[in-house]
Each structure stands twice: as C-alpha cells, then as structure tokens.
Amino acid sequence: MSVHRCVYLLSRSHIRYRVCARTAAVANNTTLRPTRRTSENVSSRHSSSYSSSRPPDTSLFVPLTVKSDEVSNGSVGEELTQPLDRSKYTRLFHQAFVSFRKYVLEMNSLNADLYIILSDICCGAGHIDDIFPYFMRHAKQIFPMLDCMDDLRKISDLRVPANWYPEARAIQRKIVFHAGPTNSGKTYHAIQRFLAAKSGVYCGPLKLLAHEIYEKSNDAGVPCDLVTGEERIFVDQEGRTSGHIASTIEMCSVTTPYEVAVIDEIQMIKDPARGWAWTRALLGLCAEEIHVCGEAAAVDFVTELMYTTGEEVEVHNYKRLTPFSVSNHAVESLDNLKPGDCIVCFSKNDIYSISRQIEVRGLECAVIYGSLPPGTKLAQAKKFNDPDDPCKILVATDAIGMGLNLSIRRIIFNSLVKPSVNEKGERELDTISTSQALQIAGRAGRFRSVFKEGEVTTMQRDDLPVLKEILGKPVDPIETAGLHPTAEQIEMFAYHLPQATLSNLVDIFVSLAQVDGLYFVCNIDDFKFLADMIQHIPLNLRSRYVFCTAPINKKQAFVCTSFLKFARQFSRDEPLTFNWVCRHVNWPLAPPKNIKDLVHLEAVHDVLDLYLWLSYRFMDMFPDANLVRDIQKELDGIIQVGVRNITRLIRATEDQSASPETATSLRLPVLDTPSLRRGRGSKNQKKEPRATDSSLSSRLVRDGLLTKELLQQLQREWVREQSQNGDDSNSAKKGKRKKNEH
C-alpha cells in the first residue's frame, strides 16, 4: 500500500490492510513506495495460502445511500440545540485533509514518528486509524484557532457592552430624550442645558455641527473647545482644556467626567458603518445628565437599552415649529423654478447636469455636496441665504439634511432613489426611506428663516404620488445598535493568532462575535479594504489598526495612493514633513479649469485631512500639522472659486469631451433619467425602452453632454444658420452670373 492510499483511506475511513514483515521494512529504511508487481511476486502470492490477499480496486465500490434514523416529523437534535451550518465544518475538514495529504506526499523528510506509522500501515502492521492523531496535530498547526477557540469566543463576546465602561456604571446618570422631527427645537433645548452646566460635551455626527456649537458656545460667553478627528482648537491660549467641548461623536471621551453631555441625531445608532460611535457614547459617557436628541422612533429602543444599565429615561416630545406641506403638482421643468427652491439629487453627476441647465436659463445657483470641504459648503450656504445675492436656487445632495442652516422655501426631489450599502457591504439603488425623506423635506421653511412655511414636491410627475406615500408612512422603529471591535480586542486575538493578517483577525472576530438581540456588528469592509492595502508594509499591530480606522474616501484613487505612501513612509520611521507633503500633492495648486481638476482638488483636500487626522495619533511622525492646515485653508479657497464657477468648468469639460472615451469617463448625466429616479418596486415604475439610435446627437444626449432642450436649441440655430448661408450663397451666385454676363 502506498502513502497516497494511506491518506486516501484516512479521509474516507476505508480499513483494509495486508500482513507483511515489519522488521525488514524498518531495518532497511525502505522508502514508502508501492512494491513492483513481477511475475514472481504474483506466482508466489497465488502459491501461498491466501494469508495476504491483493488489495481490492476501491474504484469499483459504489456507495449506498444512507437514510437518517430520525422520524419524519423533524430533527429532534435541531429542536434541542440549534440549526447547524454544515458547510462550515465540511469545508474545514476538506482544507485540513488536502493540506495534510500535500504535507505527507511532498515533504522531503517527515517526522520520525509519522514516518514509522506510515511504514507500519503500508506493511500491514498498523491500522489506518493510527494516522488520525497526526492528522489532528497537523490540522491544529494550519488552523491554530482550533486550540484556542474557547479563549477567542470569550474575547469576542459582545453580549454585555455596557460593562466595557466602568466609569459610567459607577455613577447614576440621568437620561433625557428630546424627541421630535427636524426644526422642532429639540436640539436647542438640549444645548441650553449644555450652556448652563459647569462642564459639558456635545457629540455630533458632523464637523459642521460641532463647529456650530463651538461658535455658539463661545459667542454666549461659555468657553468651549473644538475636538474633531482632524482639528483641535483650544480657547485657552496656553492650551488648557475648557470645561465645555464640542466634538464629533467618534472623538468624545468616555473617561472624562462632565455635568452634561448632549448626543445629537441618536437615530444614527443603527447606521451600518458608524452606529458603534453612538452606542459607545450612550453607554460610556461619564456625565451626570445625558441629553439625547433625535427621532421619536428611537425612544423605545433607547429606553430598553438604558434598562440594561439600570437607568431611567425621561422623554420630552416636541412638534415642528413651522409647517410644511406636500405640493399637489410636480415642477416638471426647470423653467418653473422660483427663488428659495432647493433641488435635491443623490448623485454628484446630477448636480453638474442640473446646475448647467439652470445656468443656460440665465439663473444663478449654489451647489452643495458631500465631498466639498466644510468651508466651501458654508460659503455656498451663505451665498444662497444672502438676500442681496442674485443666487436664489440651490442644487444639493442630501448633505443638506444635517449641519447647515439654509433659508429654503421649497424642497424639490429630483430623484427618489439613493445608492446605499446593505448589511453585506453591497451597493444597491433603493427608494429613500421615510426617515431620510423627512430629514430632507424638513429643511423647507425653517424656524427664523425668511420662509415661514415649507413646501415639498418632486421634479417628475410620476414621483409625486410615491413621495406622498413615503412621507405618509410611520418611521420604522429602531431595533438594534451598532458595535465595533476595539484595538484591545484585536490585540488579544493577535496574541493567540500571531501569524494571521489584520484583515483575517477582524474576519475571525466577526464570525465568532456573540451579540444579543439589541446589537449588531457594524460593517467592516472599509476597515478590511485599508488593512489589505497596507498588509505588505511592516507595521506593529496597534499602528496598523489606527491607520485602518482612518476616515478616507476609498473611491478616490489619489487618496488611496496617498494613504499607502503615508503608511510606507511611517514604517521606515521617516517623519512626513511639510516639504514631503507639498512634493506629494504638487503644491502650490492652480485653480481648476474643468470638473476633473475640481475633483482632484477635492481629493487633495481629503489627503490633507488624512495627514491632520494621523498627526493627532502620531505627532512625532506627522510633525507639521499647523503648516498643512494653513495650505488646506488656502486650498479650500481655491475650491470655493471653482465651485462658484462650476458651470464654466462644466462647459470646459464638455468642450474637452469630443471623443466618446472622454465623454464616457466623465459621465455627465441628463436630467431626464426616469429609470434611475424610481426605486425598485415603486408603483409607477416603467420599463424604459433601450435607445437604438446611434446618431451623434442621440449619443450626446444619452451620455449627458447635451439635454433635449439644448439639442432642440442647437437644431433651431443650425437651421437658422443654414438658411442664412443658403441666402448668402444664392446671392453670391447671382452676383457671379451678372459679373460674367458683363
């Protein structure tokens, strides 16, 4: 019997052996290969008394179907325990078997004990079951987690996250929930208590919101510091911490004691990517009073969550201060726009297209979208709000839903479909939820703005009944809160699995994580993306973990390349100086000449943000934060100039887009895209006919370089020019004939 057959029998539990002389095989140190069958061998075997018969040809064995002994009314085992994921165990065994077989067959020298066991089996003096302990030893070597599974399960036990914060559990906190829709004054009342306290912390979802509270607090005579991922501003000239802090939610301290803490937009505790930050703040803030602001749909959940900590929730309900209504008519055309209108898109490309079409009509518009720097957003908001500025139209994404005070009369949904990421990290196009629609629609008719009443409608007639249906539904109640593995937990995993990559450690953690019904583990795809990107760079685990938690836009190739270079420079223990950064981003930068230049400037701004974010984690390696912040402010001004002239940039882009390849890469869409406006499953969804016209004009309209209105205008101008040229040519011919006659 060969070693191949030994390992084969191990996997399939065939037990067949023949009796041979063991002593001769071991003494002669014969190699483990099958004996050559000669005629002498065959004759000697036949002449024997069949004490050693030929091994059977197992390929002729046809397996029979084995039926379960369980009764037909179900599995008792499953009822007593839980359903099994059988594919998981068979896959693990198969991988271990393949690895063990390869090890036995391809290793030049085997361990002596395994060698002797295999020799015994091949010679018939051993049993095939004797290999099993060696197979298990090999399996534990290639899957080290099998030996420490109990420890790993304890580390990844997330069932009682309230116990992670002993400082908060040591005091009896008062929880006050300010519940209400947008523009109801709920945050205002919480901030009033924040300002009246001896010490306090505000935790918001955006840098803009933190900056707003920072300014309001200091304007009210209450010294307040600003703490975000990329910025620290201390009111005290000597850098001493003030009693009040305005911060982004991820940056709040859960060990510093406060009198009052404010957690804004608590409904984001269910966010698949950032929900963990709200969970951490709600459970961990060490404050005598926690003021929570958000939708009423979160009240029951927060009450249940606080029950696990032994804390009661006091609820204050608020109603909207100014009314808003849903119009009975869609806008249908940009010709019907009025001062104070805001067109909401869910795509930056739609913003480019619509702002261009508005400019063609002789109107001026402001533009706000998510990837713009905060300073540019504020500048555009100020321009739109200024009653003396000719700009009376705003084109924006749902970025206006939070953080900006805007004087909007009417919200116009250009689309009801928004790209989203599901629980598996997959991108989808879905109709916006009731919560999202209310958040955006609530920006119309803000309290203390020029317009005392708000109005909401859609651009397309078919979308209006869908919008009414969405706004008429109750907001889905929040049922779970997000959690995320901490650096300490990952470090404990790495102690048990020192050879595993960070991405693999996180995957194993999530697969073993135990959560109760109130929690879920947040999506970690962005974390893994960065971990895989820098896996080849030598970094210690803590530094690698910090790098992978950096908030970067992975869609921007320049940002990802910069992240990689930052990590590589850091691993060499070479500080990233101001001059190094300037060389990397090619500073100084010129104002943008087209949309592509503007997008690149936004990416450079994100790279400088990344530098500032890392500078507060590794101060010695990113030493020039102040100088970088200075050029970032200058860059913000350059981007503001570009956004103010965005329609000119779009025109320049169109002029450079003569080739089909360039047009496709720029993807400036047209306004009239019903197939994208309607979500899957919406009532008025119609199948759009596929365009078959291959003419140049049709391609330009389809690629978004022309709108139908512009095309018609060009056609009219072309006909007019042709008629004029025809008249000129006719008159020229007549003149020539008269000259020839003379």
Summary of the structure (lengths in Angstrom):
residues: 742
radius of gyration: 34.9
end to end distance: 116.3
largest distance: 133.0
contacts: 2197
relative contact order: 0.08
helix: 50%
strand: 11%
